[in-house]
Amino acid sequence: MRIAVFGTGGAGGYFGGRLAQAGEDVTFIARGEHLRALREHGLRVESVKGDFEVRPARATDDPEEVGEVDVVVVGVKAWQVPEVAKAARPLVGPGSYVLPLQNGVEAATQLAAILGPDRVLGGLAKIFSSVVEPGRVRHVGGPASVAFGELDNRPSERAERLREAFERAGVTVEVPPDIHVALWEKFMFIAPFGGIGAVTRAPIGTLRSLPETRRMLEQGTREVFQVARASNIALGDDAVARTMAFADSQPPAGTASMQRDLIAGRPSELEAWNGAVVRLGRQASVATPLHAFLYHSLLPMELRARGRLQFSD
């Protein structure tokens, strides 16, 4: 398959690297020092599942150079998705489709609004990974899995072909019966974890073991569950318990990407995580007091990172 990975960060770099290693025709869309390193030294991935390199790595910052592909894997931050949807147009032909791997529940809708709903799958990744230096991605834990499906949940040949490609690459992959349930199940974990981790600056092992922060995790998970149910997402009655069990299974030193970005003073996915819970909760007439607290507490850091507010530590 011809695959373009738009955004070669922790998730895009890892999964795109696995696909390239397995022999798929992969081009990485990157920029700056990261692009330079990919061109000169290839992509290096340090992984708990085994280190590997993609050398040479085909990489560019110009989608026009690549042309139409079978699949565009979107690995950018959630707040960059609308911009990428426009920039990716040269990659999307009559038979192409787009797979978003963003945290949150709105990326597929944003892509479909620009590229058309028939060009977009719903998708998600479960992995703890990040770019540690230009051209080098480190995967430290998590299932390192992907899930995707048609937005109307019908079986499709293109989803099956993509599933087979990920399987050949040794990636745990699923086409769930309801992709929206799968997206919200992940959201139930990542939104509370990211917000509480950013406020406390503590890793998942601490958050789940300290009674006070564990209660916060449970409350945050329950709020997302209630918003999902009110939004006609068919989550199971045991979804909160399963989410907490998943949190208990993660590497104790794990941190969320939003947490790392805010602590480092970088723009984050706050609006797509805790901000989205508050906004979607308001639309569904569901109270989300913990997420409102997290969102409002972190908003000054987010605005400062985006140059819209100034203050010193």
C-alpha positions as CSV (number, residue, x, y, z in Angstrom):
1,M,0.0,0.0,0.0
2,R,1.1,3.6,-0.6
3,I,0.9,5.3,2.7
4,A,1.6,8.9,3.8
5,V,2.2,9.5,7.5
6,F,1.2,13.2,8.1
7,G,2.9,14.1,11.3
8,T,5.8,11.8,12.3
9,G,5.5,12.2,16.1
10,G,5.3,9.6,18.7
11,A,2.4,7.7,17.3
12,G,2.9,8.5,13.6
13,G,6.6,7.7,13.8
14,Y,6.1,4.4,15.6
15,F,3.2,3.0,13.5
16,G,4.5,4.5,10.2
17,G,7.9,3.0,11.0
18,R,6.4,-0.4,11.7
19,L,4.6,-0.3,8.4
20,A,7.7,0.8,6.5
21,Q,9.8,-1.9,8.2
22,A,7.2,-4.5,6.9
23,G,7.7,-3.4,3.3
24,E,4.8,-0.9,2.8
25,D,5.5,2.1,0.6
26,V,5.6,4.8,3.4
27,T,6.3,8.5,3.0
28,F,6.7,10.6,6.2
29,I,5.5,14.2,6.1
30,A,7.6,16.2,8.6
31,R,9.3,19.5,8.9
32,G,12.3,21.3,10.4
33,E,15.1,19.4,12.2
34,H,13.0,16.3,12.4
35,L,12.7,16.2,8.6
36,R,16.4,16.8,8.2
37,A,17.2,14.0,10.5
38,L,14.8,11.6,8.8
39,R,16.4,12.4,5.4
40,E,20.0,12.1,6.6
41,H,19.9,9.3,9.1
42,G,16.5,7.6,8.7
43,L,13.9,7.0,11.4
44,R,15.1,5.4,14.6
45,V,12.6,3.8,17.0
46,E,13.5,2.7,20.5
47,S,10.7,0.4,21.7
48,V,9.9,-2.0,24.5
49,K,8.8,-4.3,21.8
50,G,12.2,-4.1,20.1
51,D,14.3,-1.3,18.6
52,F,14.4,-0.8,14.8
53,E,15.4,1.6,12.1
54,V,13.9,2.7,8.8
55,R,16.9,3.6,6.6
56,P,16.6,5.2,4.2
57,A,13.3,6.9,5.2
58,R,11.3,8.6,2.5
59,A,10.4,12.0,4.0
60,T,9.3,15.4,2.7
61,D,7.5,18.6,3.9
62,D,5.5,18.9,0.7
63,P,2.5,16.7,0.1
64,E,2.5,17.8,-3.6
65,E,5.8,15.8,-4.0
66,V,4.1,12.6,-2.8
67,G,0.9,12.8,-4.8
68,E,-2.1,10.5,-4.3
69,V,-1.8,7.6,-1.9
70,D,-4.0,4.8,-0.7
71,V,-4.0,5.9,3.0
72,V,-3.1,9.1,4.8
73,V,-2.3,8.4,8.5
74,V,-2.8,11.6,10.4
75,G,-0.4,11.7,13.4
76,V,-0.4,15.5,14.3
77,K,-1.8,17.0,17.5
78,A,-5.6,17.3,17.7
79,W,-5.5,21.1,17.4
80,Q,-3.7,20.8,14.0
81,V,-6.2,18.5,12.4
82,P,-8.3,21.2,10.5
83,E,-5.1,22.7,9.0
84,V,-3.7,19.3,8.0
85,A,-7.0,18.4,6.4
86,K,-6.5,21.2,3.9
87,A,-2.8,20.6,3.5
88,A,-3.4,16.8,2.8
89,R,-5.6,17.4,-0.2
90,P,-2.9,16.6,-2.8
91,L,-2.6,13.1,-1.1
92,V,-6.3,12.3,-1.4
93,G,-7.5,10.9,-4.7
94,P,-10.7,9.2,-5.7
95,G,-9.7,5.9,-4.0
96,S,-7.9,7.4,-1.0
97,Y,-9.0,7.6,2.6
98,V,-7.7,9.1,5.8
99,L,-7.0,7.5,9.2
100,P,-6.8,9.9,12.2
101,L,-4.9,8.7,15.3
102,Q,-5.6,11.7,17.5
103,N,-6.5,11.6,21.1
104,G,-10.1,12.9,21.5
105,V,-13.3,12.2,19.7
106,E,-13.6,15.0,17.1
107,A,-10.8,14.4,14.6
108,A,-12.8,12.3,12.2
109,T,-15.6,14.8,12.1
110,Q,-13.2,17.7,11.5
111,L,-11.5,15.8,8.6
112,A,-14.8,14.7,7.1
113,A,-16.0,18.4,7.1
114,I,-13.1,19.3,4.7
115,L,-12.3,16.0,2.8
116,G,-15.8,14.4,2.8
117,P,-17.2,11.7,5.1
118,D,-16.5,9.0,2.5
119,R,-12.8,9.7,2.7
120,V,-12.4,9.3,6.5
121,L,-12.2,6.4,8.9
122,G,-12.6,6.7,12.6
123,G,-9.3,5.7,14.3
124,L,-7.3,5.7,17.5
125,A,-4.0,4.5,18.8
126,K,-3.0,3.2,22.3
127,I,0.6,3.9,23.0
128,F,3.0,5.8,25.2
129,S,5.6,7.2,22.8
130,S,7.2,10.5,21.9
131,V,9.9,12.2,19.8
132,V,13.0,12.4,22.0
133,E,15.2,14.1,19.4
134,P,15.0,14.8,15.7
135,G,14.6,11.5,13.9
136,R,14.3,9.4,17.0
137,V,11.0,8.1,18.6
138,R,10.9,6.3,21.9
139,H,8.0,3.9,22.8
140,V,8.0,3.2,26.5
141,G,4.7,1.3,27.0
142,G,1.0,0.9,26.3
143,P,-0.5,-1.7,24.1
144,A,1.0,-0.1,20.9
145,S,-2.2,-1.0,19.2
146,V,-4.5,0.7,16.6
147,A,-8.3,0.4,16.0
148,F,-10.3,1.9,13.2
149,G,-13.5,1.5,11.3
150,E,-16.0,3.1,9.0
151,L,-17.9,6.0,10.5
152,D,-21.2,4.2,9.9
153,N,-19.7,1.0,11.3
154,R,-20.3,-1.0,8.1
155,P,-17.7,-3.6,7.1
156,S,-15.5,-2.5,4.3
157,E,-12.8,-3.9,2.0
158,R,-10.5,-0.9,2.6
159,A,-10.6,-1.3,6.4
160,E,-9.9,-5.0,6.0
161,R,-6.9,-4.3,3.7
162,L,-5.5,-1.8,6.2
163,R,-6.0,-4.2,9.1
164,E,-4.0,-6.8,7.1
165,A,-1.2,-4.3,6.5
166,F,-0.9,-3.5,10.2
167,E,-1.0,-7.2,11.0
168,R,1.9,-7.8,8.6
169,A,3.8,-5.1,10.4
170,G,3.3,-6.9,13.8
171,V,1.0,-4.3,15.2
172,T,-2.0,-5.3,17.3
173,V,-5.0,-4.1,15.3
174,E,-8.7,-4.2,15.7
175,V,-11.7,-3.2,13.6
176,P,-14.3,-2.9,16.4
177,P,-18.0,-3.3,15.8
178,D,-18.6,0.3,16.8
179,I,-15.7,2.7,16.3
180,H,-17.4,5.5,18.2
181,V,-17.6,3.3,21.3
182,A,-13.9,2.6,20.9
183,L,-13.0,6.3,20.6
184,W,-15.0,7.2,23.7
185,E,-13.6,4.3,25.7
186,K,-10.1,5.7,25.1
187,F,-11.3,9.2,25.8
188,M,-12.6,8.0,29.2
189,F,-9.0,7.2,30.1
190,I,-6.9,9.9,28.4
191,A,-8.9,13.0,29.2
192,P,-9.0,12.6,33.0
193,F,-5.4,11.2,33.1
194,G,-4.0,14.0,31.0
195,G,-5.8,16.8,32.9
196,I,-5.0,15.4,36.4
197,G,-1.5,14.6,35.4
198,A,-0.9,18.1,34.1
199,V,-2.3,19.7,37.3
200,T,-0.4,17.5,39.7
201,R,2.6,16.9,37.5
202,A,2.6,13.3,38.6
203,P,2.7,10.0,36.6
204,I,0.0,7.4,36.3
205,G,1.5,5.2,39.0
206,T,1.1,8.0,41.6
207,L,-2.3,9.1,40.4
208,R,-3.8,5.6,40.7
209,S,-2.2,4.7,44.0
210,L,-2.8,7.9,46.0
211,P,-6.5,7.7,47.3
212,E,-7.2,11.4,46.7
213,T,-6.0,11.4,43.1
214,R,-7.5,8.0,42.4
215,R,-10.9,9.4,43.3
216,M,-10.3,12.2,40.9
217,L,-9.5,9.7,38.1
218,E,-12.7,7.8,38.9
219,Q,-14.8,11.0,38.9
220,G,-13.3,12.2,35.7
221,T,-13.8,8.9,34.0
222,R,-17.4,8.8,35.2
223,E,-18.1,12.3,33.8
224,V,-16.8,11.3,30.3
225,F,-19.0,8.2,30.5
226,Q,-22.1,10.3,31.3
227,V,-21.4,12.7,28.4
228,A,-21.0,9.8,26.0
229,R,-24.2,8.1,27.1
230,A,-26.1,11.4,26.8
231,S,-24.6,11.7,23.3
232,N,-26.0,8.3,22.3
233,I,-22.7,6.4,22.5
234,A,-23.5,2.8,23.4
235,L,-20.8,2.4,26.1
236,G,-21.3,-0.7,28.3
237,D,-22.3,-0.4,31.9
238,D,-18.9,-1.6,33.0
239,A,-17.0,1.0,31.0
240,V,-15.8,3.0,34.0
241,A,-14.6,-0.1,35.9
242,R,-12.7,-1.3,32.7
243,T,-11.1,2.1,32.3
244,M,-9.8,2.1,35.8
245,A,-8.5,-1.5,35.3
246,F,-6.7,-0.3,32.2
247,A,-5.1,2.6,34.2
248,D,-3.9,0.1,36.8
249,S,-2.2,-1.9,34.1
250,Q,-0.1,0.9,32.6
251,P,3.6,1.5,33.3
252,P,3.8,3.5,36.6
253,A,6.1,6.2,35.1
254,G,3.7,6.8,32.2
255,T,2.6,10.4,31.5
256,A,0.2,11.9,29.0
257,S,1.3,13.9,26.0
258,M,-0.8,16.9,27.1
259,Q,0.8,16.8,30.5
260,R,4.3,16.8,29.0
261,D,3.5,19.6,26.5
262,L,2.0,21.9,29.2
263,I,4.9,21.3,31.6
264,A,7.3,22.1,28.8
265,G,5.5,25.3,27.9
266,R,4.3,24.0,24.5
267,P,0.8,24.3,23.0
268,S,-1.2,21.2,24.0
269,E,-4.4,19.3,23.3
270,L,-6.3,20.8,26.2
271,E,-9.2,22.0,24.1
272,A,-9.6,18.6,22.5
273,W,-9.4,16.8,25.9
274,N,-10.8,18.5,29.0
275,G,-12.1,21.4,27.0
276,A,-14.1,19.0,24.8
277,V,-15.6,17.2,27.8
278,V,-16.8,20.5,29.2
279,R,-18.1,21.7,25.8
280,L,-19.8,18.4,24.8
281,G,-21.2,18.0,28.3
282,R,-22.8,21.4,28.0
283,Q,-24.3,20.4,24.7
284,A,-25.7,17.2,26.2
285,S,-26.9,19.0,29.4
286,V,-24.4,16.9,31.5
287,A,-22.5,18.5,34.4
288,T,-18.7,18.0,34.3
289,P,-17.4,19.8,37.3
290,L,-14.0,18.0,37.6
291,H,-13.2,18.6,33.9
292,A,-14.3,22.2,34.2
293,F,-11.9,22.6,37.1
294,L,-9.1,20.9,35.1
295,Y,-9.7,22.9,32.0
296,H,-10.0,26.3,33.8
297,S,-6.9,25.5,35.9
298,L,-4.7,24.6,32.9
299,L,-6.1,27.3,30.5
300,P,-3.5,30.0,31.7
301,M,-0.6,27.7,30.8
302,E,-2.2,26.9,27.5
303,L,-2.8,30.5,26.6
304,R,0.8,31.4,27.6
305,A,2.2,28.6,25.4
306,R,0.2,30.0,22.5
307,G,1.5,33.6,23.1
308,R,-2.0,34.9,24.1
309,L,-1.1,35.5,27.8
310,Q,2.0,36.5,29.6
311,F,3.0,35.8,33.2
312,S,6.1,34.4,35.0
313,D,6.3,31.2,37.1
